[in-house]
Amino acid sequence: MGLNKKTAIVVGAGLGGMSAAIRLAGDGYDVKVIEKNSNIGGKLNRREGKGFTFDTGPSILTMPWVLEQLFASVHRRLEDYITVERVEPQWRTFFEDGTQLDVTSDLPNMLEEMSKVTNRPNRKLTDFLSYSQDMYELCMKSFYKYSIQDLKDLKKHHKLNELMQMDPMSTVAKSTHKQFNNPYLEQLFNYFVMYVGSNPYSAPAILNQLVYVQLGLGIHYVKGGMYKIAEGMGQLMKELRVDVQLNTPVQRLVVENDRVTGVETEDGTLHEADIVVSNLEAIPAYRKLAPKTSKVKKETKSLEKKFDPTVSGLVLLLGTDRKFDHLKHHNFLFSEDPEKEFKQIFEEGKPADDPTIYIGISARSDDTQAPEGKDNLFVLTHVPPMTGKKQKPVDWDAYREVVLDKLERMGIEGLRDSIEFEYRFTPEDLEALYGPNGGSIYGIAADKKSNGGFKIPSKSQVFEGLYFVGGSTHPGGGVPMVTLSGQLTADLIKEHESEPVPQS
């Protein structure tokens, strides 16, 4: 330990935790990361079998500038650690009536694709893109730059006319309807909000910026698999002498006079620190790690009321004995009735009868990921989180059949017979492995009514010295957002934990 160096403990080595650890080390802290699993990366993980390799979590990288900024903050270059490549076409999408559209950032091609379903795509797309880009650029001034917790914070960075440009009266679905009035294009563009696991019919329109994030800035893949991001951060932490302890579950936060002074791990070891950063989501952290005081109970209750978890997922990793050549790297097979689908998932709390299914085949961009002539299908179907709203337990074997039936019906013929490797994750597995509320994938859902699209404050409202990072905090879920949350929380720590200047 250096002379009087301040110490920080990060609970959990997900992308949010690791990016906070990197930044804090760069800011002069002695940092210890304590992780319960046997590897770093959190939900960004991988699994291998029979020659197939799967990224088991995020499969699409957007906004790579967030990673570049993190590495640059400690005087490193991202490209010395990982190789980021653009993916084109970005998505191939399939509709129940046989319509197929490729999503591409090449504008003339995108217009051509859209003309399959509408006769006037030109103006509509360019108008929508500039609307989406304006929102993104407004967010670059505030949302992606500072840790923001409510409207009051937002108003510090924007004049009224800018706040109005964020289309505050609309939801995502309202604004796509206004823009396109076309069921195919609305369903397609509404689905972008699933990058953050929210319901387009109740999420604020500001999230339409995700369309610009994808079409304007591109989508990317990391050579050798997305898990290379975690390995790159791991390498960087080693260089910065961050102490990473794996297979070490944290049992409780140590609190003195309303200040967190460290953590106790399950083996009874006490680890003291000036600050603690929890990459475990705020609600589970208060439930499982904090002392059961009335203050903690009150805070937990109020957070539960305001912040619902995002969707969870049924993930099937399928290694197949053949290639399905009509599929691209990223594929979406849409539901016939999106309103019914979202209603079942978000309001009725049950898996949709006819879900939208995502298939990622990283072997399309990277032949190290599957044996020759074979495919590695990462199949993700969004399902409700397990938050006990009178939910009946789901029979996942039966739901697997619903998913495979749909895939075979929509053109992936012979899929069942071709499977030679299979592994699955359910919401129960996700919760047990990574601890998110209800097995949520993307943190908390942006809801215009209950939280206005804001997230849980990154600085604890109950204890001094406790901070949060990850999908349930600002700016939200997904690789760039959680990585950014670690950086913005480090800024917040700088602001609140710096030494007082001695008065002359």
N, C-alpha and C positions, 0 to 999 in steps of 0.2 A: 504493500500500500504506500502510495506517495505521501509526502508531507501534507497533512490537512486536506487531502483530496476529498471532495464530496463523493458520497457513494450512492449508487442507484441500483435497485433490484427491479428486473422486468420479469413478471410472471407470465410465462408462455412465449414460445418462439415461433409464433405465426409471423406473417409479413409485417403486421403493425408493430408487434413487439420487437422484432429484429431491427426495423427501421428506426424505432425510438432508441434502441440500444446503440446503434451506429452513430446517430446524431448526438446522444448524450456523451458517448466516448469522445466524439469530436469536440464537444463543449467542455471537456476536462473532467468528466465524472469517471470514477472507478465503477465499472458496470458488471453486474452479475445477472445472467439470464437463467431462470429456473424453469425447466420444461418437464411435464409429466411423461410425455411419450419418448420413444427411443430415438426419434429423429427430429430435426428442425423443420419448419415450414408450415406447421399447422395444417389447414385444409388443403394447402398446396402440397400434394404428396404424390407418391407414385407407387405402382404395384406392377410386378412382373410375373410371367408364368408362360411356360411352353413357347418361349421365344417372342412373346408379345410384351410390349411395354405400354403402360397407360399412365397418363397424368390423371390422378383421381379427383382433382379439384378443378381450379380454373383452367380453361383450355384456350382462352382468347386473351391476348394482351392488348389493351388500348392505352393511350397517353403514356408512351414510354419515357416522355420527358420527366415524369415523376421519379423513375428509377435513375435517370441521368442526374437529376438534381440531388438525389440522395447521395450518390457516389461522389459527385462533385463537391458536396458539402464537407467531405473529408479528404479532398484533393486526390480523388481517384477518377479513372475513366471507366464508365460502364463497359465499353467495348473490350477492355482488357479482361473482363470477367465472363461476359456472356455475349452471344451473337444474336441480335434481334433481326428478324426478317419479316417483310410485309407479306400478307396473304391475299391473293386475288384468284378468282372472285372471293369476296369476303364471306358471303353465305350463299348457299343454294336453298331456295325455299320451295316447298311443295304444298299445294292446297288440295283439299279433298276432291274437288271436281277435276283434278288432273292438271290444273294450271301449274306452271313452274316458272319461278322468277329468280334470276341471279342478282344478288346485291353486289355492286361494285363501286369503287370510288372513282372509276373512270366515267365522268359525267355523260359523254355521248352514249356510251354503252348502257349506262343506267337508264337513260331516257328511252333507249330502244327497248330495254327489258320492260319498262313501265308501259310502253305503248301496247304490250300484249293485253293489258287490262283497261286501258283508258286511251281516248283519242287525243287528249290534250295534256300530255305529261309535262311539257317544257316549263311553262311558267310556274306550274304548281310545285315542281321539285325545286326550282331555283328560289322561289319565294320561301318555301319551307326551309331550305338549307340556310338562307340568310337569316330567317327568324331564329333558327336553331343556333347559328353561329353567333348572333348577337347575344343570346343567352349565355353561351359558353364564354364569350369575352367579358361579359359582366361578372361571371363567376370567377374569372381569372383575377379580377380586381379585388375580390373579397373572399368568396367561398373556398377557393383553392389556395388562398394566400394566408388566411388567418383561421384560428379555431373559433368558429362562430356557434353560439348556442341558441340565439333567438332573434326575433325581428329587431329588437333594440340594437343588438350587435350589428345586424345587417345594415341598419339605417346609418350607422357610423361611417359606412363606406360608400353609400349611394344616395344620390339626390332622388327626390320623389319620381321624376320622370324615368329614371333608370329602374326604380322598383316597379313602376307600371309596365316597363318593357318586359319584365319577367312574367307577364301574363298571369297575375296573381289570382284572377277570378276563375281561371280555367283549370281543368284537369288535363292530363296527357291526352286522353281519348277525345275530350271535347275539342281540343285544338287540332288534332289530326282530322277530325270529322269536318271541322270548319275549313280546313285547308284542302282536303282531297275529295270528301264526299264520295268515297269509293271503297267498297268493303275490303277488297284485296289490299289496297295500299294502307288503309287504316289498320288492318290486322297486322300487316308487316311492320309498320312504323310504331304501332303501340307496343309491339313485342320488345323493342329496344329497352323499355323500362325494366325488363326482366334481368338486365345486367345488374340491377340493384334489387331484384326480387320483389318489386312492388306491383300493385294492381293499377293498370292504366286508367281504370274508371274512377279511382279515388286519389291517384298520385298527382301532385301539383305539376302544372304544365312546364315549369322550369326544367323538368327532367327530359323534355324533348331535345335539350342540348346534346343528349347522347347520340342523336342522329348525326349531328355535326362531328362529334368526337369520332364516330366510326367512318362516315363517308368523307369527312374533311381531313382528319388526321391519320386515318387508316387503321387496319387491325393487323396485329403482329403475332408471330410465333417465335419461340426461342429454340434455336438449333439444339438438338439433343433432348428436347422435352422441356416443358414449362418448369419442371423441378430444378432446372439449372439456375433459375432465379434464386431459389432458396440456397443452393450450393454457393452461388456467387456472394450472397450476403453472409453466408457462413464463413467463407474465406476472408471476407473483409473484416468480420468480427474478430477472427483469429489475429489478423494483422494489427487490429486496434487493441489487442489484448483484452477483449471482452471474455469474461469467464462464463462458459456455457455449461450448465449442468443438466444432463439428460436423465430420463428415468427417475425424476425427483418430483413427485406430486407435492404441491403446497397444501398444507392443511388449514392454516388460518393466517389472517393479518394480525400483527402485533400492534396494539393501539395503546398509547399513553396520553391522557388528557386530550382526547379528540385529535391526536396526531398519530398517523401510522409511522411506526419506527422500524418496521421490518416485517419479516414473515417467519412462520415456523413450518418446516416441511414435515411430511408424514413420518419420517424417521426420528422426529423429535429435535432436529437441529434448529437452532435459532440463527437467523441471518439478519443482522442489523443494517439499516440503511437510512440515509437522509430522506430519500424519496422512494416510493414504490409505484411502478407503472404496471397496471393490470391489462394484459392482452386477453384475459378471460373477460367476456362481456360484463357490463356493469350489473345487470340484474342477477345473473348467476353468481357474480363475485360477492354481491351483498348477501345473497341467500346462503352461499356455502362458506365464504371465507371470513366475513365480517362478524364481530361480536353481535349477539342478538339483542341489541338495545332497542328501546322504543323508537329512537331516532332512525336507526337503520331500517326497522320494520316500516316506519312511516314513509321513508324515502323509497323503499322497494315497492310498496303499494302504489305510490304515486307514479313511479316509472312504469309499472305494469299497466296502469290505466291508460297512460299516454302513448306507450310505445309497444306495439305488437311486433312479434318476430316476423321476419320475412318468410317466404316459402322455404320449405325443406325440399328434399328430393329423393326419388328412388333412382339410384345409379346402377346401371348394369354395365359391366366391363365384359365385352364379348370378343374373343379371338375367333375369327372365322377361317374356314379352310379354303376360301376363295375371295376374290376381290369383287366389290360391287362398284363397277366402273362408273355408274351414273351418279355416284355420290362424290361430293367434293370434301375438302378438309372440314368445313363447317356446314351442317345441314339442319334445316328446321322443317318438320312436318307438322303443319298447322291443324288445329281443331276446326271442325265444321262451324261451330257456333261459339266464337270467343266470349261473348257476354255470358253465356251459360257456363262456359269453362271457368271464367274468373269468379263467377258467382258461387259455383260449387266449391272452389278452392278457398276463396277469401271469406265468403259469408257463411256457407254451410259447413265449412271445415272438413270437407271430404274430398278424396282424390277425384278428379274429373272423370266422367264416363268416357269422354273423348278428349284426351289431353293433347296439347302441343308437345312434340318430342324433339329434343335436340340430339343430333349424332355428331360427335367429333371423331375424325379419323386422322390422327397426326401423321400416320404413314403416308398420307398424300403429299406432305411437305417434307418428309423425313423418313427415308427408307430404313433407318436403323430401328424403327419402332414396331415393325412386324416382319415375320419371315417372308421371303419372296413369294409373290402370288397370293398373299393372304392380307386380311384387314384387321386393324385393331379398333373396334367400335366402342366409343365411350358414349353410352346412351343415358341421357338425363331427362327425367320427367319430373316437373315440379309438382309437389304435393303439399298439403297444409302442414304447418309445424305441429308438434304434439303439445298443445297448450291446454289440453283438457277441457275444451268447450264442449262438454258432454260428448266427447268423441268416442266412437267405438274403435277398438283396436282394428288396424287394417290387416287383412290377409294378404301379405306381400306376394305369396306364391300366385294367388289368383290375379293380383294386379299386374304381375309380370306377364301373364297371359294376355291381359288387355293391351299392354304395350306392344308385345310381339305380334298380336293379331293386327294392330293398326299398322305397324311397320310392313308386314307382309301384304296387307291390303293395299298400301300406298306405294307398292312397286319394289319392295326389297324381297323378291321372291326367293323361297328356299332358305330364308334366314335361319329358321329353327334347326334345319338339318345341317347347316354349315357350322354350327357352334362347336368349337373344340376346346375352348377355354372360357370359363365364366366365373365372375365374382360379383357380388352385389353389396351395396351399402343402402341402408334404410335410414329414416330420420332417427330411429333409436340408436343406430350405430354412430351416426354423426354426433349425436349428443354425448354418447359415451366416450367417443374418441377426443372430441375437441371442446366439449362443454357449452356450446351455444344454446341459448334459450330455445327449447322445443326442437332442437336439431336444425335451427335456422341456418341457411347457407350464407345469407348476405347481411346478417345483423338485424336491423329493425326496418320495418316497412315505412316508406314515406307516405303519409296520409294527410291530405289537405285539411280534413276536419280535426283529427285528434292531435296532430303535431305540426301541421303546416309544412311538413317536409324537413323539419329540423331534427337533430339527433340528440342523444343523451350527452350532456356537457362532459367534456374531456377532463375537467378538473372536478374531483368529487365535491358534492355539495354537503357531505356529512363530515368527512375527515380532512384535515390538512395533510399535505404530503402524499396524497393518493391521487393518481391520474389514470385515465383510461385511454386505450387505443383499440383500433379494430373496427369491424363493420357496424357496431351499434353506436359508435361515436362519429363526430363530424370528420370527414365529409360523407361517410357511408361505406357500403359494401363494394366488393370487386377489387381486383389486384391494385389498380392505380390508387383507388380511394383509400384502402386500408394502409397502403404504403405511405400515402400522403398524411394519413391520420397520425402516424408515428412521428413524422417531421413537424406537423403543426402542434402536436402535443409537446414536443421538445421545445418549440418556440414559447409555448405557454409556460413551461417549467422555467425557462430562462427569465421570463417576465415576473413570475411569482416567487421564485426561490433564490434570486440572486442576493448577494450580501448587501445589506444596507450601507450606503456610503457614509463614512464617519463625518459628522457635522464639525465644521471648523469653529 
